[in-house]
Amino acid sequence: MHLDIETVGTGNQVSMVLAGRFDAHEADPVLTGLNRLLDNGARIIGLDLQKVEFIDSTGLAVLTRVMKRARELGGDLVLVAPSTPVRVILELTALDRAFVIRDSGPGVPLDR
């Protein structure tokens, strides 16, 4: 299945909404999009995962790389409303302790 990617907002705080399967086949467009947001001055990125039905190790690696880069720039990657399958993977890999996770949708204030 295809992964839909939508970016909402501009400036320092932006949101990206993903829907579908976030796997190795879809990793490059997500990584490119998130890095572009950081390159354009976004420092707090809310990544809405409520409609992501599957994430693999490549997807997790993308999230980790972008989180590290955002933090190096003084910002963060905030995971917003991860679906149950995504939340289970985050917990099994202990990445739920590494990321800031918010339970509400893209309109949520993203400050850490």
C-alpha positions in Angstrom: 0.0 0.0 0.0 1.0 3.6 -0.7 2.0 6.1 2.0 0.3 9.5 1.8 2.3 12.4 3.0 0.9 15.9 3.8 2.7 18.8 5.3 0.7 21.4 7.3 2.0 24.8 8.3 5.1 26.8 7.8 7.7 28.4 10.0 9.2 27.1 13.2 6.5 24.6 14.0 5.0 22.4 11.3 3.1 19.1 11.1 3.5 16.2 8.7 0.7 13.7 8.4 1.4 10.2 7.2 -1.3 7.6 6.2 -0.7 4.1 5.1 2.4 1.8 5.4 5.7 3.4 6.4 8.2 0.9 5.2 11.5 0.7 3.2 9.6 1.5 0.0 8.4 4.8 1.4 11.3 5.8 3.6 13.1 8.1 1.1 10.1 10.5 0.5 9.5 10.8 4.2 13.2 11.4 5.0 13.5 14.0 2.2 10.4 15.8 3.3 11.4 15.9 6.9 14.9 17.1 6.1 13.5 19.7 3.8 11.3 21.1 6.7 14.4 21.3 8.9 16.4 22.9 6.1 13.6 25.5 5.7 13.8 26.5 9.4 11.3 24.2 11.1 12.6 23.2 14.5 9.6 21.5 16.0 8.0 18.9 13.7 4.8 17.1 14.7 4.6 13.8 12.8 1.0 12.6 12.8 1.0 8.8 12.8 -2.6 8.1 13.6 -3.3 6.7 10.1 -0.1 4.7 9.8 -1.0 1.0 9.8 2.5 -0.4 9.7 6.1 0.7 10.3 9.2 -1.3 9.7 12.8 -0.9 10.9 13.6 1.4 8.0 10.8 3.7 9.0 12.0 3.7 12.6 15.5 4.5 11.4 14.2 7.5 9.5 12.4 8.7 12.5 15.5 8.3 14.7 17.8 10.1 12.2 15.4 13.0 11.9 14.9 13.2 15.6 18.7 13.4 16.2 19.1 16.0 13.5 16.2 18.1 14.8 17.7 18.0 18.4 21.1 19.0 17.1 19.4 22.1 15.6 17.7 22.9 18.9 14.3 21.4 18.0 12.6 18.1 18.1 10.5 15.5 16.2 7.3 15.0 18.1 5.3 11.8 17.3 1.6 12.7 17.4 -1.2 10.1 18.0 0.7 7.0 16.8 -1.7 4.2 15.8 -1.9 1.1 18.0 0.4 -0.9 15.6 3.0 1.9 15.6 2.8 2.4 19.4 3.4 -1.3 19.9 6.5 -1.3 17.8 7.8 1.9 19.5 7.3 0.1 22.9 8.9 -3.1 21.8 11.9 -1.3 20.6 12.0 1.1 23.6 11.9 4.0 21.2 8.8 5.3 23.1 11.3 6.4 25.7 13.5 8.3 23.1 10.7 10.2 21.4 8.4 12.9 22.6 4.9 11.4 22.0 1.7 13.4 22.1 -1.8 11.8 21.9 -3.7 14.5 20.1 -3.9 15.5 16.4 -1.9 17.9 14.3 -3.4 21.0 15.9 -1.8 20.2 19.2 0.8 22.6 20.6 4.1 20.9 19.8 6.4 22.5 22.4 8.5 20.0 24.4 
